[in-house]
């Protein structure tokens, strides 16, 4: 199976108590959220944190499509509830499009 990797960035509201709360929330992600992520072809997902910046690495199988994942997420009531709650902690990157959270990053170097 060939995998593909996607990397995304997002900022958090620069408030230490909110950042700590956000980290705690992610120690107990709702099972429905994990299931919905896996159901779209994501085989591994990690989120890294530094100061008020988040970095997400998502590895997917051959069936994965960003457009299909966005469509599934937008029609999933539980995912929409989760995303609404996460806006308490998150803020869009300055150059993000309206309503855009995680911004897809471009790979500019790969050690080979």
TIRO-2110 file (N, C-alpha, C; in Angstrom, 1 decimal):
// TIRO-2110
0.8, -1.2, 0.0, N, 1, A
0.0, 0.0, 0.0, CA, 1, A
0.9, 1.2, 0.0, C, 1, A
0.6, 2.1, -0.9, N, 2, A
1.3, 3.4, -1.0, CA, 2, A
0.6, 4.4, -0.1, C, 2, A
1.4, 5.2, 0.7, N, 3, A
0.8, 6.2, 1.5, CA, 3, A
1.2, 7.6, 1.0, C, 3, A
0.4, 8.5, 1.4, N, 4, A
0.7, 9.9, 1.0, CA, 4, A
0.6, 10.7, 2.4, C, 4, A
1.5, 11.7, 2.5, N, 5, A
1.6, 12.5, 3.7, CA, 5, A
1.1, 13.9, 3.4, C, 5, A
0.3, 14.5, 4.2, N, 6, A
-0.2, 15.8, 4.2, CA, 6, A
0.3, 16.5, 5.5, C, 6, A
0.7, 17.8, 5.4, N, 7, A
1.1, 18.5, 6.6, CA, 7, A
0.3, 19.8, 6.6, C, 7, A
-0.2, 20.2, 7.8, N, 8, A
-1.0, 21.3, 8.0, CA, 8, A
-0.5, 22.2, 9.1, C, 8, A
-0.8, 23.5, 9.1, N, 9, A
-0.5, 24.4, 10.2, CA, 9, A
-1.8, 25.1, 10.7, C, 9, A
-1.8, 25.4, 11.9, N, 10, A
-2.9, 26.2, 12.5, CA, 10, A
-2.4, 26.9, 13.8, C, 10, A
-2.9, 28.0, 14.1, N, 11, A
-2.5, 28.7, 15.3, CA, 11, A
-3.6, 28.5, 16.4, C, 11, A
-3.1, 28.6, 17.7, N, 12, A
-4.0, 28.6, 18.8, CA, 12, A
-4.1, 30.0, 19.3, C, 12, A
-5.1, 30.3, 20.0, N, 13, A
-5.2, 31.6, 20.7, CA, 13, A
-4.1, 31.7, 21.7, C, 13, A
-3.4, 32.7, 21.8, N, 14, A
-2.2, 32.8, 22.6, CA, 14, A
-2.6, 33.1, 24.1, C, 14, A
-3.1, 32.1, 24.7, N, 15, A
-3.5, 32.1, 26.1, CA, 15, A
-3.1, 30.8, 26.8, C, 15, A
-2.1, 30.9, 27.7, N, 16, A
-1.6, 29.6, 28.3, CA, 16, A
-2.6, 28.7, 28.8, C, 16, A
-3.6, 29.2, 29.5, N, 17, A
-4.6, 28.3, 30.1, CA, 17, A
-5.5, 27.7, 29.0, C, 17, A
-5.8, 28.4, 27.9, N, 18, A
-6.5, 27.8, 26.8, CA, 18, A
-5.7, 26.7, 26.1, C, 18, A
-4.4, 27.0, 25.9, N, 19, A
-3.5, 26.1, 25.3, CA, 19, A
-3.4, 24.8, 26.1, C, 19, A
-3.2, 24.9, 27.4, N, 20, A
-3.2, 23.7, 28.2, CA, 20, A
-4.5, 22.9, 28.2, C, 20, A
-5.6, 23.6, 28.2, N, 21, A
-6.9, 23.0, 28.0, CA, 21, A
-7.0, 22.3, 26.7, C, 21, A
-6.6, 22.9, 25.6, N, 22, A
-6.6, 22.3, 24.3, CA, 22, A
-5.8, 21.0, 24.3, C, 22, A
-4.6, 21.0, 24.9, N, 23, A
-3.8, 19.8, 25.0, CA, 23, A
-4.5, 18.7, 25.8, C, 23, A
-5.2, 19.0, 26.9, N, 24, A
-5.9, 18.1, 27.6, CA, 24, A
-7.1, 17.5, 26.8, C, 24, A
-7.8, 18.3, 26.1, N, 25, A
-8.9, 17.8, 25.3, CA, 25, A
-8.4, 16.8, 24.3, C, 25, A
-7.2, 17.0, 23.8, N, 26, A
-6.6, 16.0, 22.8, CA, 26, A
-6.1, 14.8, 23.4, C, 26, A
-6.1, 14.7, 24.7, N, 27, A
-5.7, 13.4, 25.4, CA, 27, A
-7.0, 12.5, 25.5, C, 27, A
-8.1, 13.1, 25.2, N, 28, A
-9.4, 12.3, 25.3, CA, 28, A
-10.3, 12.7, 24.1, C, 28, A
-9.8, 12.5, 22.9, N, 29, A
-10.5, 12.8, 21.7, CA, 29, A
-11.7, 11.9, 21.6, C, 29, A
-12.9, 12.4, 21.3, N, 30, A
-14.1, 11.6, 21.2, CA, 30, A
-13.8, 10.5, 20.2, C, 30, A
-14.3, 9.3, 20.6, N, 31, A
-14.1, 8.1, 19.7, CA, 31, A
-14.8, 8.3, 18.3, C, 31, A
-15.9, 9.0, 18.3, N, 32, A
-16.5, 9.3, 17.0, CA, 32, A
-15.6, 10.1, 16.0, C, 32, A
-14.8, 11.0, 16.6, N, 33, A
-13.9, 11.8, 15.8, CA, 33, A
-12.8, 10.9, 15.3, C, 33, A
-12.2, 10.1, 16.1, N, 34, A
-11.2, 9.1, 15.6, CA, 34, A
-11.7, 8.2, 14.6, C, 34, A
-12.9, 7.7, 14.8, N, 35, A
-13.5, 6.8, 13.8, CA, 35, A
-13.8, 7.6, 12.4, C, 35, A
-14.3, 8.8, 12.5, N, 36, A
-14.5, 9.5, 11.3, CA, 36, A
-13.3, 9.8, 10.5, C, 36, A
-12.2, 10.1, 11.2, N, 37, A
-10.9, 10.3, 10.6, CA, 37, A
-10.4, 9.1, 9.9, C, 37, A
-10.5, 7.9, 10.6, N, 38, A
-10.0, 6.7, 10.0, CA, 38, A
-10.9, 6.3, 8.8, C, 38, A
-12.2, 6.5, 8.9, N, 39, A
-13.1, 6.2, 7.8, CA, 39, A
-12.9, 6.9, 6.5, C, 39, A
-12.1, 7.9, 6.5, N, 40, A
-11.8, 8.7, 5.3, CA, 40, A
-10.5, 8.2, 4.6, C, 40, A
-9.8, 7.2, 5.2, N, 41, A
-8.6, 6.8, 4.6, CA, 41, A
-7.3, 7.3, 5.3, C, 41, A
-7.5, 7.9, 6.4, N, 42, A
-6.3, 8.4, 7.2, CA, 42, A
-5.8, 7.2, 8.0, C, 42, A
-4.5, 6.9, 7.9, N, 43, A
-4.0, 5.7, 8.6, CA, 43, A
-3.1, 6.2, 9.8, C, 43, A
-2.7, 7.4, 9.8, N, 44, A
-2.0, 8.0, 10.9, CA, 44, A
-2.1, 9.5, 11.0, C, 44, A
-2.3, 10.0, 12.1, N, 45, A
-2.4, 11.5, 12.3, CA, 45, A
-1.7, 11.9, 13.6, C, 45, A
-0.8, 12.9, 13.5, N, 46, A
-0.1, 13.4, 14.7, CA, 46, A
-0.2, 14.9, 14.6, C, 46, A
-0.4, 15.5, 15.8, N, 47, A
-0.4, 17.0, 16.0, CA, 47, A
0.7, 17.3, 16.9, C, 47, A
1.5, 18.3, 16.5, N, 48, A
2.7, 18.8, 17.3, CA, 48, A
2.4, 20.2, 17.6, C, 48, A
3.0, 20.7, 18.7, N, 49, A
2.7, 22.0, 19.3, CA, 49, A
4.0, 22.7, 19.7, C, 49, A
4.0, 24.0, 19.3, N, 50, A
5.1, 24.9, 19.8, CA, 50, A
4.5, 26.2, 20.0, C, 50, A
4.6, 26.8, 21.2, N, 51, A
4.0, 28.1, 21.6, CA, 51, A
2.5, 28.1, 21.2, C, 51, A
2.2, 28.9, 20.2, N, 52, A
0.8, 29.0, 19.8, CA, 52, A
0.5, 28.4, 18.4, C, 52, A
1.5, 27.6, 17.9, N, 53, A
1.4, 27.1, 16.6, CA, 53, A
1.2, 25.5, 16.7, C, 53, A
0.4, 25.0, 15.8, N, 54, A
0.2, 23.6, 15.7, CA, 54, A
0.6, 23.1, 14.3, C, 54, A
1.1, 21.9, 14.3, N, 55, A
1.6, 21.3, 13.0, CA, 55, A
1.0, 19.9, 13.0, C, 55, A
0.2, 19.5, 12.0, N, 56, A
-0.4, 18.2, 11.9, CA, 56, A
0.2, 17.5, 10.7, C, 56, A
0.6, 16.2, 10.9, N, 57, A
1.0, 15.3, 9.9, CA, 57, A
-0.1, 14.2, 9.7, C, 57, A
-0.5, 14.1, 8.5, N, 58, A
-1.6, 13.1, 8.3, CA, 58, A
-1.1, 12.2, 7.1, C, 58, A
-1.1, 10.9, 7.4, N, 59, A
-0.7, 9.9, 6.4, CA, 59, A
-1.9, 9.1, 6.0, C, 59, A
-2.1, 8.9, 4.7, N, 60, A
-3.3, 8.4, 4.2, CA, 60, A
-3.1, 7.2, 3.3, C, 60, A
-4.1, 6.4, 3.1, N, 61, A
-4.0, 5.3, 2.1, CA, 61, A
-4.4, 5.8, 0.7, C, 61, A
-4.4, 4.9, -0.3, N, 62, A
-4.7, 5.3, -1.6, CA, 62, A
-6.1, 5.8, -1.9, C, 62, A
-7.0, 5.4, -1.0, N, 63, A
-8.4, 5.8, -1.1, CA, 63, A
-8.7, 7.3, -0.7, C, 63, A
-7.8, 7.9, 0.0, N, 64, A
-8.0, 9.2, 0.6, CA, 64, A
-8.1, 10.3, -0.5, C, 64, A
-9.1, 11.2, -0.2, N, 65, A
-9.2, 12.5, -1.0, CA, 65, A
-9.6, 13.6, 0.0, C, 65, A
-8.8, 14.7, -0.1, N, 66, A
-9.1, 15.9, 0.7, CA, 66, A
-10.5, 16.4, 0.5, C, 66, A
-11.0, 16.4, -0.7, N, 67, A
-12.3, 16.9, -1.0, CA, 67, A
-13.4, 16.0, -0.4, C, 67, A
-13.2, 14.7, -0.5, N, 68, A
-14.1, 13.7, 0.1, CA, 68, A
-14.1, 13.8, 1.6, C, 68, A
-13.0, 14.0, 2.2, N, 69, A
-12.9, 14.2, 3.7, CA, 69, A
-13.6, 15.4, 4.1, C, 69, A
-13.4, 16.5, 3.4, N, 70, A
-14.1, 17.8, 3.7, CA, 70, A
-15.6, 17.6, 3.6, C, 70, A
-16.1, 16.9, 2.6, N, 71, A
-17.5, 16.7, 2.4, CA, 71, A
-18.1, 15.8, 3.5, C, 71, A
-17.4, 14.7, 3.8, N, 72, A
-17.8, 13.9, 4.9, CA, 72, A
-17.9, 14.7, 6.3, C, 72, A
-16.8, 15.4, 6.5, N, 73, A
-16.8, 16.2, 7.8, CA, 73, A
-17.9, 17.2, 7.8, C, 73, A
-18.2, 17.9, 6.7, N, 74, A
-19.2, 18.9, 6.8, CA, 74, A
-20.6, 18.3, 6.9, C, 74, A
-20.8, 17.0, 6.6, N, 75, A
-22.1, 16.4, 6.7, CA, 75, A
-22.2, 15.6, 8.0, C, 75, A
-21.2, 15.5, 8.8, N, 76, A
-21.2, 14.8, 10.1, CA, 76, A
-21.4, 15.7, 11.2, C, 76, A
-22.6, 15.5, 11.9, N, 77, A
-23.0, 16.4, 13.0, CA, 77, A
-22.0, 16.4, 14.1, C, 77, A
-21.5, 15.2, 14.5, N, 78, A
-20.5, 15.1, 15.6, CA, 78, A
-19.2, 15.8, 15.2, C, 78, A
-18.7, 15.7, 14.0, N, 79, A
-17.5, 16.4, 13.6, CA, 79, A
-17.7, 17.9, 13.7, C, 79, A
-18.9, 18.3, 13.2, N, 80, A
-19.2, 19.8, 13.2, CA, 80, A
-19.3, 20.3, 14.7, C, 80, A
-19.8, 19.5, 15.6, N, 81, A
-19.9, 19.9, 17.0, CA, 81, A
-18.4, 20.0, 17.6, C, 81, A
-17.6, 19.0, 17.3, N, 82, A
-16.2, 19.0, 17.7, CA, 82, A
-15.5, 20.2, 17.2, C, 82, A
-15.6, 20.5, 15.9, N, 83, A
-14.9, 21.6, 15.2, CA, 83, A
-15.4, 22.9, 15.8, C, 83, A
-16.7, 23.1, 16.1, N, 84, A
-17.2, 24.3, 16.8, CA, 84, A
-16.5, 24.5, 18.1, C, 84, A
-16.4, 23.4, 18.9, N, 85, A
-15.8, 23.5, 20.2, CA, 85, A
-14.3, 23.9, 20.1, C, 85, A
-13.6, 23.4, 19.1, N, 86, A
-12.2, 23.6, 18.9, CA, 86, A
-11.9, 25.1, 18.6, C, 86, A
-12.9, 25.8, 18.0, N, 87, A
-12.7, 27.2, 17.7, CA, 87, A
-12.5, 28.0, 19.0, C, 87, A
-12.9, 27.5, 20.1, N, 88, A
-12.6, 28.2, 21.4, CA, 88, A
-11.1, 28.4, 21.6, C, 88, A
-10.3, 27.5, 21.1, N, 89, A
-8.9, 27.5, 21.3, CA, 89, A
-8.1, 27.9, 20.0, C, 89, A
-8.7, 27.7, 18.9, N, 90, A
-7.9, 27.9, 17.6, CA, 90, A
-8.2, 29.3, 17.0, C, 90, A
-7.2, 29.7, 16.2, N, 91, A
-7.4, 30.9, 15.4, CA, 91, A
-6.8, 30.6, 14.0, C, 91, A
-7.4, 31.2, 13.0, N, 92, A
-6.9, 30.9, 11.7, CA, 92, A
-5.5, 31.6, 11.5, C, 92, A
-4.7, 31.1, 10.6, N, 93, A
-3.5, 31.7, 10.2, CA, 93, A
-3.8, 33.0, 9.5, C, 93, A
-2.9, 34.0, 9.6, N, 94, A
-3.3, 35.3, 9.0, CA, 94, A
-3.6, 35.3, 7.5, C, 94, A
-3.1, 34.3, 6.8, N, 95, A
-3.4, 34.3, 5.3, CA, 95, A
-4.4, 33.2, 5.0, C, 95, A
-5.1, 32.6, 6.0, N, 96, A
-6.1, 31.6, 5.7, CA, 96, A
-7.3, 32.2, 5.0, C, 96, A
-8.0, 31.4, 4.2, N, 97, A
-9.2, 31.8, 3.6, CA, 97, A
-10.3, 31.8, 4.6, C, 97, A
-11.4, 32.6, 4.4, N, 98, A
-12.5, 32.7, 5.3, CA, 98, A
-13.0, 31.3, 5.7, C, 98, A
-13.1, 31.0, 7.0, N, 99, A
-13.6, 29.7, 7.5, CA, 99, A
-12.6, 28.6, 7.5, C, 99, A
-11.4, 28.9, 6.9, N, 100, A
-10.3, 27.8, 6.8, CA, 100, A
-9.6, 27.7, 8.2, C, 100, A
-9.5, 26.5, 8.6, N, 101, A
-8.7, 26.2, 9.9, CA, 101, A
-7.3, 25.7, 9.5, C, 101, A
-7.2, 24.4, 9.4, N, 102, A
-5.9, 23.9, 9.1, CA, 102, A
-5.5, 24.2, 7.6, C, 102, A
-4.3, 24.8, 7.5, N, 103, A
-3.8, 25.2, 6.2, CA, 103, A
-2.8, 24.2, 5.7, C, 103, A
-3.0, 23.7, 4.5, N, 104, A
-2.1, 22.7, 3.9, CA, 104, A
-0.8, 23.4, 3.6, C, 104, A
0.3, 22.7, 4.1, N, 105, A
1.6, 23.2, 3.9, CA, 105, A
2.3, 22.6, 2.6, C, 105, A
3.2, 23.3, 2.1, N, 106, A
3.9, 22.8, 0.9, CA, 106, A
5.3, 22.2, 1.3, C, 106, A
5.6, 21.0, 0.9, N, 107, A
6.9, 20.4, 1.2, CA, 107, A
7.9, 21.1, 0.3, C, 107, A
9.0, 21.7, 0.9, N, 108, A
10.0, 22.4, 0.1, CA, 108, A
11.4, 21.6, 0.2, C, 108, A
11.4, 20.6, 1.0, N, 109, A
12.7, 19.8, 1.1, CA, 109, A
12.4, 18.5, 1.6, C, 109, A
13.1, 17.5, 1.1, N, 110, A
12.9, 16.1, 1.5, CA, 110, A
14.3, 15.4, 1.4, C, 110, A
14.8, 14.9, 2.5, N, 111, A
16.1, 14.2, 2.6, CA, 111, A
15.9, 12.9, 1.8, C, 111, A
16.7, 12.7, 0.9, N, 112, A
16.7, 11.4, 0.1, CA, 112, A
18.0, 10.8, 0.0, C, 112, A
END
